[in-house]
Amino acid sequence: MTRKKSVLIICYNFPPIGGGGVPRPLKMAKYLGEFGWNVHILTVDPTYHVTTDPTLLDQLPASVKIHRAKEVNLLPRPQVQAATSTATRSSAAGQVQGKPSLVSRLKQTVISVLKKLKPHLLIPDDQILWYPRAVKLGREIMKNEKIDVIFSTSGPVTNHLIGQALSQEFASKWVIDFRDPWTQNMHRSGIAWRDRWEERMEAKVMKQADAVTTVTATFAKNFRAKYGETIKRLELIYNGFDQADFDDLQPLLTQEGKFHAVYAGILYQKRNPRLLLRAIKVLIDEGLVDRNDISFSFAGVFDYPGYSENADCVRELGLDDVVHVLGNLKHKDALGLMKGADVLLLIGDVTPDAGAYIPGKLYEYMGIGNPVLALNMPGEATDIIQQFDLGQVANPTDQAEMKQAYLKLYQAWKSTQGSPAEQNSATSIKASFAERVRPYERKEQARQLALLMDELIGEQKKQVTSTSY
């Protein structure tokens, strides 16, 4: 009888923690068992995470074993908030608050100092404080279970340092997976000595790993250009979508007679909808779009705590009746919100190298199948949108392009209202599209990883499972 092989997946971000980095390890864990692999997860105790979605754990088969290591945290523990199906808001209006006590003021001063020191102390990232306990627990797993392959996936890159420590000590193959680059990332510290230190750390990791996987062709080419043959094997395994997430999915919110645009995710300074909203206001003022026809729904983080630029923009433009902020949603509810949309917003970063990234949200949009309005820098994501005719693309810094892209989608929607023939044609196009994007399903990515690991442990001759670099 053939022994089932075992993989240890090291991933700080794992359910019940939610967020964009979670689906890749979650779906690998879900499907690897179908390709002959037992799965162990080494992850963090989610105590310090403010947003959780325990329902994500329901996707895992009972055979997946999850091991959780606690982390140390320099800052006070936040209040954990589970995702809800509707926005929950509290208002402090009318409340009278007394003057903060001396202890409270001192506490805030200490917290402020720690926040300023973090970039100089927590290297390569804030999660390095998880490292000691994660390595300790990882050793126990390696001793108690026959682990054939260690698979560490980042960010955070602390995951790779844990994998490095374990692979040095135990005779297991090691695959490192980059959902985002490390030292070639657009989000760097800007601290010269720290950046040099991280360069050395990354070089050691690349040299030691048996294989490197990543999620975009640009990332793979940049890794190979920088490290050459230091990297023993480099494979491109795209992200994808899980068709099971969309089976029997019902729209969460439908707005009859409205051209309903939806965004579910986190917005911040370099990724915001303000220029788009200004473009919409111009279209309304020019009479090209009827404000009674349109609606925008934003789920997730519209403005980070302490900031209000996006909300201020909505008020300034007088679009309060058009823009609806729903707050945090469970993942399934967020998908339901997307399902009921007429257009799905893909809002990218505005930095010059942002085009090298393929947002995981794009793959979810593939699964939904509704038209996309992508505000994205030129690159692989825009190439995919254009290749599969997913919708319209506009530069996130160009208001005129946004106007035209939105207007095309609005006019196409307008033409289908009350026309059964047009609606049937749209349904046929969606069915064809679903078949064309099937190779991007999560189960396919798990199959590719399983074959790569089979080859590394000598159970399979080298074959084309993905794209090699």
N, C-alpha and C positions, 0 to 999 in steps of 0.2 A: 504494500500500500504506500503510495507516494505521500511523504510528509508535507504538510502545508507549511509554507515559508512564513516568516514573521518580519514585519517592518515596524520600526519605532519612528513615528512622525513627531517631530519636535516643532511645536507651534504655540507661541504665546497666545495668539488670538484664536480662540476656539470657543464654541458655544458652552455655556449660555451667553458669553460675550457676543455681541453682534458687530456688524460693520463690514466694510468692503474687503478686508483681508481674510475674512472667515470662510467664504464659500469654497475656495480652492482646497484647503486641507479637509474641510468638512466633506466635500464630495469625493475626494480621494479616499477618505476613510469609509464612506458609504459604499463605494463600488469596488475597491481593491479585493475584497473577499471573493467576488465573482470571478476573479482571475488568479485564484490560488494563494492569496496572501492573507495571513492573520494580521490584524492591525492593533497596535498599541499607540496610544496618544500620550505624549508628555506635554502638559500644558499648565497654565497658572490657575491657582485658586482665584475665582473672579471677584473676590471681596472688594477690590479697589475700583471696580468698573461701574460707572454711573448708569450705563444703559445695557440691559441684558434682555435676551429673548430665549427663555428656556425651551420654547416650542421647537427650536432648531434641533435640539437633541433627539427629538422624535424621529428624525430621518435616519438615525444610525441603526444598523442591525445589532442585535444583542451580543454578537461575537466581538464587537469593538470594545477594547478595554481602555478606559480613560484614567490616567494617573495625574493627580494635581499637586503641584508644589506651591507652597505659599511664597509670597514675595515680601520683601521689606519695602517700605515706602517712606520717603523723607517728609512728605506732606500729609496733613490730616486726611483721614479716610472720608471720602465723599459719601453722601447718602445715595444708596443704590436705588435706581429707578428702572423698573421693568417697562418694556415697551408696551404701549396700550393701543387699542384699536381706534381710539379717538384722541385728539389733543386734550391734554389736561393742563389747565392754566391756573395760576393763583395770582391774586393781585394784592399788592400791599397798599393800595390806595386807601387813604383815610386812616391808616394805622399810625399811631403815635409811638415813636421809638425813643427811648431814653439815650443819654450820652453813653457811649461804650465805656466799659470799666477799664481800669489800668491793665488788668490781666489780659483783657481782650485786645487792647491796643498793642501790648507787647507781643502777643501771639501773632497778630497780623504783621507786625514788623519782622518777626522771625521768618514767617512764611514768605514775605516779600524778598528777604535776603536769600533764602533758599532757592527761590525761583530764579534769581539772578545768577546764582552760583551753579545751577544745574548743568548748563552747557559745558562748564569747566570741570565738573566732577563726574557726571554720568556719561561714560564713554564706552561703547559707541552710541548708546541710546539710553533713555530713561529706564529701560527694562533690565539693565545690567545688574540691578539689585536683586533680580530674580535668579541670577546665574548660580550662586552657591547652592541654594536649596534644590534648584532644578538639576544640577550636576549630581548632587547627592542622591536624589530620587532616581535619576537616570541610571546611576551605577547599580542601584538595587534592581531595577527592571532588567538591565543587561545581565546581571548575575542569576536572576530567577527565571528569565525567559530566554529561549534560544532566538536571539535577534540576528537575522541575516543581513539586514540593511537598515542603516539610519538615514532618515530623510528629514532634513531640516529645511524649513521654508520661511523666508523673510519677506517683509519686515515683522518685528524688529530683527536686526542682524545679530542681536544677542543670541538668537536661536542657533546661529551657525557656530558661535563660540562654544555653546553647550555641546553641539554635535562634534566639534573639533576635539574637545576634551574627552568625550566618550569614545570616539573613533581611535584616538591615540592609545587608549587603555584596553580596548576590546577588539577582537578580530572580526569586525563587521565592515562591510562595504559602506561607503558614505556618499550620499547624493545631496548636493546643496541646490536649493531652488530659490530663485530670485523673482519675486513678483514685481519688485522695483529694483533698480540698481543700488549699489552701496556708495562707493566713492564717486561714481558717475551720476549720482542723483542730483536733480535740480534743487533739492532742499538740503543744502550743506550748512555746516555750522558757521563758516566764515572765520573760524579761529585757526590761524595758520598751523600752530604746533599740533592742534588736535587733528586737523585734516591730514597732516603728515603721518601721525600715529595710526590713523585709520587706514591709510594707504598700506602701511606695513602689515596691519592686521588682515586686511583683505587679501594681500598677496600670499600670506601664509595659508589662509583658508583655501584659496584657489589651487595652490600647489598640493595640498594634502588630500583634497576631495577626489573620489574616484570618478565622479561625473558632476557636471553642472547643468542644471536645467533653468530655462527662463521662459518668459511669456510673450515676447515680441521679437521679431527678426532684428530690429534695431538694437535692442539690448544685447542679443547674441553677437552681432557683428562688433559692437563696441567692446564686449568682453574679450573676444578673440583678438581684436586689434591691440588691446592693451596688454594682454597676458600671453598671447601666442600659444606655443606648445606647452607652456606651464600647465594649461588646462588639459587634462588627459582626455576628456570627452565632453563635448558641449552639445546639448540638444535643445531644440525649441519645442516645447509642449504648450500650446496656446491655452488660455483660459477658455471657458465655455459657459453653456447654460444647461441646466438639468431639466429635461422635458417633463419629468415627474412633478416639478414645481408648478407646472402650468396645466396639468391634467385636471379637468373639472373645475378650473379656476373661474370664479364668478366675479364680475365687476363689483368693486366696493362702493363706488360712487359714480353714478351716471347723471349727466346733465343734458337732458333732452333739449334739442334745439340750440345747443351751445357748442362752439368749437373749443373743446376742453383740452388744454395743455397741462401735462403733469411732470413734476420733478420730485423724485424721492431720493434724498441723500443729504450730504453735508455741504454747505456753502461757506466760503471764507473769503478773505481779501482778494486772493488771486483767482478765485472761482466764484463769481457772483452774477446775478441776473440783471444788474442795474442798466447796462447798455441795451439789453434786449427790451426791458420795460420802457426805456426812453424811445426805442424804435417803434414799439406798439403804440405809444402815445402819439407819435408823429403820424402813424397810419390812421389812427382814429381822427386826428385833427384834419388830415387831408381828405377824409371821407372815403378812404379805400377799405376801411374795416369798420363795421358797426359794433360799437362797444357792447350792445345788447346781445351780440352773437358769440362773444368770447368769454373764456374763463381760464384762470390759471390756478392750479393747486400745487402747493409746495409742502411736502412732508419731510420730516427729519429736522435738521438744524438750519433754520432760515437766517438767523443771526447768532453768532457765538455770544454766550453770556458776557455782558459788559459792552457789547457793540449793538448798534441799531441802524447801520447804514442802509441795509436793504429795506427795513420797515420805514425808515425816513424817506427813502426814494419813492415807495408806494404812496405815501401820504403827499409828498411834494408833487407827484404827477396826477394826483386825484384818481388813483386806480383802486381805491379801497373796495369798490364794488366788483372789481374784476379779479383781484388777487386774493387767494384764500390760503392762509397758513394753518396747516393741520397739526403740526407738532410731530412727535415721534410715533411711528407705527410698528407693529409687529411685521416681520418680513412677509408673511403670507398676506397681510392686509395691504402692505405696500405694493405687492404684486397685483392684488385685486384693484388697487387704485390705478395702476398702469394699464390693466386690462380694460378699464372703462374709459381710457383716454382716447382722444382723436389724434393727438400728437404727443410724443414722448420727448422731453427735453434732455439733451446731453450737453451739459455745461462744463467745458474744460478749463484748465488753467491757461493763463495768458503769457506765461514765460516762453521764451523762444524755443526751448527744447521740449515743450510739453507734447509736441506731436509724436515723440518717440514712445509715448505711453498709450496703451489701449485700455480705457476704463472698463472694469469688470461689468459695469452697468450696461455697456453696449451689448454684451452677450445676453443679459437678461432681456434686453429689448428685442433681440433676435427671437427669444422664446415667446415673447408676447406677440410680436408680428405686426404691431401698429407702426405708422409712419414716425420717423425720427426727425427732429430738428436739432442738428448738432452744431454747437458753437465751439469749434475745435480748431486748433492749429493744424496745418497740413502735416500729414504723417500716416501711419498705418491705420489708425482708427478711421480717418476720413477716406482712406483707400477702400476699406472694408465697406463703409456706408455706400460709397459710389459703386463698388463692384457688385454688391447685392441689391442695389437700388432701394436702400432702406429709407431714404427720405432726402432732406435738403441739408447742405453743409454751409456754414458761414464762419468767417474768421471772427473769433471772440473779441477782437479789438475794432471791428469795422461795423459801425451802425448801419450803413447803407446796405451792406451785404445781408445783415440780419433782417432788415426790412423786406428785401426781396425774397429771401428764403421763407420767412414766415408768411408773406403774402401768397406765394405759390401754393403752400400747403392749405392756407385758408380758402383760397379760390377753388382748389380741388375738392375740399370738403363741401364748400357751398354748392358746387355743381352736382353733388350726389344727393342733396337733400330732396326727398320726395321722388327720387328716381329709382325704382326697383331694378332696372337694367344695370344702372351704374353700381348699385349696391351689390348685385350678384357678381359683377365683374371684379369688384374689390375683394369679395370673398374668395373667388378663384385665384386671384393674385396671391393672397395670403397663403393658401394651401400650397401653391407652387413654391413660394418662398420658404415655407417650413421644410420642404423636402430638400431644397438646395443648401440650407445651413445645417443640415443634420450632422456633418462632420465636426461641428463645433460643440456637440453635446458633451457634458461632463463625463459621462461614462466612457466616451472615447479617450479623453485625457487620462483617465484611470487605466485604461487598457494600455496606452502608450507607456505610462510609468511602470506598470507591471512587467511589460516586455523588457524595458530597459533594466529593471532590477534582476529579472531572470538572466539576462545576458551577463550582468556583473558578477553573479554568483555561479556562472558557468552552466546554468540549466537550459540555455538557449543560445544558439549561434547568433552572431550579430546580424540583425536584419533591419530594414527600414521601418521604424515605429513612429518616427517623427522626423523633423528636419535637423540634420547634423551640420555643425559649423566648425 
